[in-house]
Amino acid sequence: MTTLIRGGTVIDADNTYRADVLCADPQDGGTIVQIGADLEPPAGAAIVDAGGQYVMPGGIDPHTHMELPFMGTTASDDFYTGTAAGLSGGTTCIIDFVIPSPKQSLMEAFRAWRGWAEKASADYGFHVAVTWWDDSVYRDMGTLVHEHGVSSFKHFMAYKNAIMADDEVLVNSFSRSLELGALPTVHAENGELVFQLQRQLLAKGFTGPEAHPLSRPPEVEGEAANRAIRIAQVLGVPVYIVHVSAKDAVDAISRARSEGLRVFGEVLPGHLVIDEAVYRDPDWTRAAAHVMSPPFRSAEHREALWRGLQAGQLHTTATDHCVFCASQKAMGREDFTKIPNGCGGVEDRMAVLWHHGVNSGRLTPNEFVRITSTNAAQIFNLYPRKGAIRVGADADIVVWDPNASRTISVKTHHQKVDFNVFEGMTVQGVAMHTLTRGALAWTDGDLRAVRGAGQYQKRPPNPAYFDAIRVSNKLKEPHPVER
């Protein structure tokens, strides 16, 4: 059905104006076909009253883990329930992670994830992790880029004896990414330091969740972020640092960008608003529910993250949505290193950021759109079909009521997990309607997500970043010695 969004204020990353937005029927492409004042609806069109509300690009969450097999269990949100929850909060597209086991073929893992994702109710793409190296990985990276539209590769610098990429893997994979025009991304924590600190804490009798942040101090993140950046600098490739949580990593990114390096940073809403004291909760289950990596941190680090967003040193907001129920977290009751790492947020990301960012004056509404949608679309080459309100773009749209409020609770959320890290938080700013490629998937509290309606998004390499780097590197080449 054709849908007319009437009477709202359009907010893009760089513009704000009053206009109606006409969206094509999903069967006819589900794109934005007209933007203007006082548009006449076609016969039979659905009308969405956006009076007093904002019309913004649907959120893009560039970091999720739906139904991820991890640490001996599987994340409880699958691709249907996770994307449906996202739609209820205004997120219309995710980029999830294919994570091959060590020695597993990248293509084999990619095919498995593609199969699981067929049930998604919103559009999705993939990053693929490089967890080991040989000639087959080199070949598979090329196949993924050229045939399947995967243009970003993930590297875990943490999780020793599991999926950690050492410096040799980083150098090989970053070099191959440069050849392909693909963007390397990294989980920046020094895996060896974490491993040694975990052993020391367990030896001293620290077995509970309170030991988790002690085993992953800010310096561990700062060192890894700086190392990844400098490896990328030497090789001449851009790099994207996921879930930045510490001032140390923000400083490394800011320093590199001031030197002209092409470095991007991502932050999670939880790291902006949740304090490390949650790990000292006397209720073991509540404390364990917050175990994720990197951990939540102190006020000093949270303030540094906000400043990084405001200054444009951090570019995207994601969730690292990877949820485990209390019974799964209980696997680590006697050993904190066995608590499955992960928290939720795909449903609440945009509301938490609006409430604590826009309502506090830290962010303008246009900046909000930039960090929740447009920047991710541009960095990961989904723009302009995603991340913009413009004719021809996918009608991935959220109608946002800045005056409405709700209280976040496990009792009312749509995520398939029995805990919410934002439990009890009242937020002002709510997604009233969400359209995914023109289809109303969430409207005034009614979730209409359709299992399998999501489409896989191919993301070809983005030459802009690489061309700029190649020109810069060419200018730095030494002049031949005259004889």
C-alpha positions in Angstrom: 0.0 0.0 0.0 1.2 3.5 -0.8 1.7 5.6 2.3 1.6 9.4 2.8 3.3 10.8 5.8 1.5 14.1 6.3 2.2 17.2 8.3 5.6 16.4 9.8 9.0 18.1 10.0 11.7 16.3 8.0 15.0 16.1 9.7 18.0 14.9 7.7 21.7 14.9 8.7 22.1 18.5 7.3 18.6 19.9 6.8 15.3 20.5 8.6 12.1 21.5 6.8 8.3 21.0 6.8 7.1 18.6 4.2 4.9 15.6 3.4 6.6 12.4 2.3 5.0 10.0 -0.2 6.2 6.4 -0.1 5.6 3.8 -2.8 4.0 0.4 -2.1 6.6 -2.2 -1.1 5.5 -4.2 -4.1 6.5 -1.3 -6.3 9.9 -0.8 -4.7 9.1 0.8 -1.4 11.0 4.0 -2.2 10.3 7.6 -1.4 8.6 9.0 -4.5 7.7 12.5 -3.6 8.6 15.1 -0.9 6.7 18.4 -0.7 4.2 20.6 1.0 0.5 19.6 1.1 0.8 16.5 -1.2 -2.4 14.9 -2.4 -2.6 11.2 -1.4 -3.2 8.7 -4.2 -6.5 6.8 -4.0 -6.4 4.2 -1.3 -3.2 5.4 0.3 -2.6 5.0 4.0 -2.2 8.3 5.8 0.2 8.7 8.7 -0.5 11.8 10.7 2.9 13.3 11.6 1.7 16.6 12.9 4.0 18.0 15.6 6.4 15.1 14.9 9.7 14.6 13.1 10.2 12.5 10.0 13.7 11.0 10.0 15.7 8.3 8.2 15.3 4.9 9.9 18.1 4.0 12.2 21.0 1.9 11.0 22.6 -0.3 13.7 26.0 -1.3 12.2 26.9 -3.7 15.0 24.6 -6.6 16.0 24.9 -10.3 16.8 21.7 -12.0 16.2 21.5 -15.7 17.2 25.3 -15.8 17.6 26.9 -19.0 18.7 29.2 -17.8 21.4 30.9 -19.1 24.6 29.1 -22.4 24.6 25.6 -21.0 23.9 23.6 -19.0 21.4 22.3 -15.5 21.7 18.6 -15.6 22.4 17.4 -13.0 19.9 17.3 -14.5 16.4 17.2 -12.5 13.1 13.4 -12.2 13.3 12.9 -11.2 16.9 15.9 -9.0 16.9 15.0 -7.0 13.8 11.4 -6.8 14.9 12.5 -5.3 18.2 14.6 -2.8 16.3 11.7 -1.7 14.2 9.6 -0.9 17.3 12.4 1.5 18.3 12.9 3.1 14.9 15.8 1.0 13.6 15.2 -0.2 10.0 18.5 -1.8 9.0 21.3 -3.8 10.8 24.7 -4.9 9.8 25.4 -8.2 11.6 28.7 -10.2 12.0 29.6 -13.5 10.4 32.1 -15.0 12.8 33.9 -18.1 11.5 35.4 -20.5 14.0 39.2 -20.9 13.8 40.0 -22.8 10.7 36.5 -22.6 9.4 36.0 -21.4 5.8 34.8 -17.8 5.6 32.4 -18.8 2.9 31.0 -21.7 4.9 30.3 -19.4 7.8 28.8 -16.7 5.5 26.4 -19.2 4.0 25.3 -20.3 7.5 24.6 -16.7 8.5 22.7 -16.0 5.3 20.5 -18.9 6.0 19.7 -17.8 9.6 19.0 -14.2 8.4 16.3 -15.2 5.9 13.8 -14.8 8.7 14.7 -11.1 9.3 11.9 -8.6 9.3 14.1 -5.6 8.4 16.9 -5.2 5.9 20.4 -6.4 6.9 24.0 -6.7 5.7 27.1 -8.4 7.0 30.6 -7.8 8.1 32.7 -11.0 8.1 35.3 -11.7 10.8 38.8 -12.8 10.0 39.7 -15.2 12.9 42.7 -17.0 11.3 44.8 -16.8 8.1 45.8 -18.9 5.2 45.5 -18.7 1.4 41.9 -19.8 1.5 41.0 -16.8 3.7 42.7 -14.5 1.2 40.6 -16.0 -1.6 37.4 -16.0 0.4 37.8 -12.3 1.2 37.9 -11.6 -2.6 34.8 -13.7 -3.2 32.9 -12.0 -0.4 33.7 -8.5 -1.8 33.2 -9.2 -5.5 30.3 -11.6 -5.4 28.4 -11.0 -2.2 28.8 -7.3 -1.5 30.7 -7.7 1.8 32.9 -4.6 2.0 34.0 -4.7 5.7 35.9 -7.3 7.8 36.0 -7.7 11.5 39.1 -8.4 13.7 38.8 -9.4 17.4 42.0 -8.3 19.2 40.5 -10.0 22.3 39.3 -13.5 23.2 42.7 -15.4 23.3 42.5 -19.1 22.5 39.3 -18.5 20.6 38.8 -16.0 17.9 41.6 -13.5 18.6 43.5 -12.1 15.6 47.2 -11.6 16.4 49.3 -9.0 14.7 50.2 -11.4 11.8 46.5 -11.9 11.1 45.9 -8.2 11.3 48.7 -7.3 8.9 47.6 -10.0 6.4 43.9 -9.1 6.5 44.4 -5.3 6.5 46.7 -5.7 3.5 44.1 -7.8 1.7 41.4 -5.3 2.6 43.4 -2.6 1.0 43.7 -4.6 -2.2 39.9 -5.1 -2.2 38.9 -1.6 -1.1 37.3 -3.1 2.0 37.1 -1.5 5.4 38.8 -3.3 8.3 37.0 -3.0 11.7 38.5 -4.0 15.0 37.3 -4.9 18.5 40.2 -3.2 20.3 41.2 -4.9 23.5 44.7 -6.4 24.1 43.7 -10.1 24.3 47.0 -11.2 26.0 46.7 -8.7 28.8 43.0 -9.6 29.4 43.9 -13.3 29.5 46.7 -12.7 32.1 44.6 -10.4 34.2 41.8 -12.9 34.2 44.2 -15.6 35.5 45.5 -13.3 38.2 42.1 -12.4 39.4 40.8 -15.9 39.5 44.0 -17.0 41.4 43.2 -14.3 44.0 39.6 -15.7 44.5 37.8 -13.0 42.4 35.2 -15.1 40.6 32.1 -12.9 40.3 31.1 -10.2 37.8 32.9 -7.5 39.7 36.2 -8.9 38.3 35.1 -8.5 34.7 35.9 -4.7 34.4 39.1 -5.3 36.5 40.3 -7.7 33.8 39.6 -5.2 31.0 40.9 -1.8 32.2 40.8 1.2 29.9 44.5 0.9 29.1 43.9 -2.5 27.6 41.5 -0.9 25.1 43.6 2.2 24.5 46.7 0.1 23.6 44.8 -2.1 21.2 43.1 0.8 19.5 46.4 2.6 19.0 48.1 -0.6 17.7 45.3 -1.2 15.2 45.5 2.4 14.0 49.3 2.4 13.6 49.2 -0.9 11.7 46.6 0.6 9.4 48.7 3.7 9.1 51.8 1.8 8.0 49.8 -0.3 5.5 47.8 2.7 4.2 44.3 1.5 4.9 41.4 3.1 6.8 40.2 1.5 10.0 37.0 1.5 12.0 37.1 0.9 15.8 33.9 -0.7 17.1 32.2 -0.1 20.6 34.7 2.5 21.9 34.2 2.6 25.6 37.3 4.3 27.1 38.9 7.8 27.0 42.1 6.1 26.1 40.6 4.8 22.8 38.9 8.1 22.1 42.2 9.9 22.5 44.0 7.4 20.2 41.3 8.0 17.5 41.4 11.8 18.0 45.2 11.9 17.8 45.2 9.8 14.6 42.5 11.9 12.9 44.4 15.1 13.8 47.3 13.6 11.9 45.1 13.1 8.8 44.5 9.4 9.2 41.2 7.9 8.1 40.0 6.4 11.4 36.3 6.0 12.4 34.9 5.3 15.9 31.7 3.7 17.1 30.0 4.1 20.5 27.2 2.2 22.2 24.4 4.0 24.2 25.1 1.8 27.2 28.7 3.0 27.4 27.3 6.6 27.3 24.9 6.2 30.3 25.7 3.1 32.4 28.2 3.2 35.2 30.7 0.4 36.1 29.1 0.2 39.6 26.6 -2.3 38.0 29.2 -5.0 38.3 29.2 -4.6 42.1 25.5 -5.2 42.4 25.0 -7.7 45.3 22.5 -9.5 43.1 24.7 -11.8 41.0 22.1 -12.2 38.3 21.7 -8.5 37.8 25.5 -7.9 37.8 26.1 -10.7 35.4 23.4 -9.4 33.0 25.7 -6.4 32.4 28.8 -8.4 31.4 29.9 -7.4 28.0 33.2 -6.4 26.4 34.5 -3.8 26.7 32.7 -3.3 30.0 30.8 -0.3 31.2 33.0 2.4 32.7 33.3 5.4 35.1 31.9 8.9 34.6 35.3 10.2 33.2 35.1 7.8 30.3 31.4 8.4 29.6 32.0 12.1 29.4 34.9 11.5 27.0 32.6 9.5 24.8 30.0 12.2 24.7 32.7 14.8 23.8 34.0 12.5 21.1 30.5 12.4 19.5 30.1 16.1 19.8 33.5 16.8 18.3 33.0 14.3 15.4 35.8 12.0 16.5 33.2 9.2 17.1 30.9 8.8 14.1 28.3 6.1 14.6 26.2 4.6 17.4 25.5 0.9 17.5 24.4 -1.6 20.1 26.5 -4.7 19.9 23.2 -6.4 20.5 24.0 -9.8 21.7 21.6 -11.0 24.4 21.7 -14.0 26.8 19.0 -14.9 29.3 19.8 -15.3 33.0 20.0 -19.1 32.7 22.7 -18.6 30.0 24.6 -16.0 32.0 24.6 -18.5 34.9 27.1 -20.7 33.1 29.7 -18.4 34.7 28.4 -18.4 38.2 31.7 -19.9 39.6 34.0 -18.2 37.0 33.4 -14.8 35.6 35.4 -15.6 32.5 32.6 -18.1 31.5 29.7 -15.6 31.7 28.6 -15.1 28.1 29.5 -11.6 27.0 26.7 -9.5 25.6 23.9 -7.0 26.3 20.8 -5.7 24.4 19.8 -2.4 23.0 18.6 -2.7 19.4 15.1 -1.6 20.5 16.2 1.3 22.8 19.3 2.8 21.1 17.5 5.7 19.4 15.3 6.7 22.4 18.2 6.6 24.9 20.4 8.7 22.5 17.6 11.2 21.9 16.7 11.5 25.6 20.3 11.8 26.9 21.7 13.5 23.8 19.2 15.8 22.2 17.1 16.6 25.3 20.3 17.5 27.2 21.6 19.8 24.5 24.6 17.6 23.8 23.3 16.9 20.2 21.1 18.7 17.7 18.4 16.7 16.0 20.4 16.8 12.8 23.5 15.4 14.6 21.2 12.7 16.1 20.3 11.6 12.5 23.9 11.7 11.5 25.1 9.4 14.3 22.1 7.0 14.3 21.8 6.6 10.5 23.5 8.7 7.9 27.1 8.2 9.0 26.7 4.4 9.1 25.1 4.5 5.7 28.0 6.5 4.2 30.9 4.7 6.0 29.5 1.2 5.0 28.3 2.3 1.6 24.5 2.0 2.0 24.0 5.7 1.2 22.0 7.3 -0.3 19.5 4.4 -0.6 19.7 4.3 3.3 20.3 7.1 5.7 18.5 9.9 4.0 15.0 11.3 3.3 15.2 11.9 -0.4 13.4 10.9 -3.5 14.6 7.5 -4.7 15.9 6.4 -1.3 14.3 3.4 0.4 11.3 4.4 2.4 13.0 3.4 5.7 11.5 6.1 7.9 10.8 6.7 11.5 8.1 9.2 12.6 9.4 10.5 15.9 7.4 12.2 18.7 9.8 14.3 20.7 7.2 15.0 23.4 6.0 11.4 24.0 7.7 9.4 26.7 7.9 5.8 27.8 9.6 3.8 30.6 11.9 1.1 29.4 11.2 -2.3 30.9 11.7 -6.0 30.3 7.9 -6.3 30.8 7.1 -4.3 27.7 10.2 -4.6 25.4 10.1 -6.8 22.3 13.7 -8.2 22.7 13.7 -11.9 23.4 15.6 -11.7 26.7 14.7 -11.5 30.3 16.7 -8.4 31.3 17.1 -4.9 30.0 20.2 -2.9 30.9 18.1 0.3 30.7 15.4 -1.1 33.0 13.3 1.7 34.6 14.8 4.5 32.5 12.1 7.0 31.4 12.9 8.5 28.0 11.3 11.4 26.3 11.3 10.9 22.5 9.6 7.9 21.0 9.2 6.1 17.6 5.5 6.4 16.8 5.7 4.9 13.3 8.4 2.9 11.5 8.4 2.1 7.8 10.7 -0.4 6.3 10.8 0.0 2.5 7.4 1.6 2.6 5.7 -0.9 4.8 4.3 0.2 8.2 6.0 -2.2 10.5 5.4 -0.3 13.8 2.5 2.1 14.2 1.3 3.6 17.5 2.3 0.6 19.6 1.2 -2.0 17.1 4.2 -4.2 15.9 3.5 -5.5 12.4 6.9 -6.9 11.6 6.8 -9.6 8.9 9.0 -12.6 9.2 11.3 -12.8 6.2 10.4 -9.3 4.8 14.0 -8.1 5.3 16.3 -8.0 2.3 20.0 -8.6 2.2 21.9 -5.5 1.4 25.0 -5.8 -0.8 27.6 -3.1 0.0 30.2 -2.7 -2.7 33.6 -1.2 -1.7 33.6 2.5 -1.2 36.5 3.9 -3.3 36.4 7.4 -1.8 38.3 6.6 1.3 40.9 4.5 -0.5 41.4 7.0 -3.3 42.1 9.7 -0.8 44.6 7.5 1.0 46.3 6.4 -2.2 46.8 10.1 -3.2 48.1 10.9 0.2 50.6 8.0 0.1 51.7 8.9 -3.4 52.6 12.4 -2.1 54.7 10.9 0.7 56.8 8.7 -1.7 60.5 9.7 -1.6 61.8 11.5 -4.6 64.4 9.5 -6.6 68.0 10.3 -5.7 69.7 12.3 -8.5 73.1 11.0 -9.5 
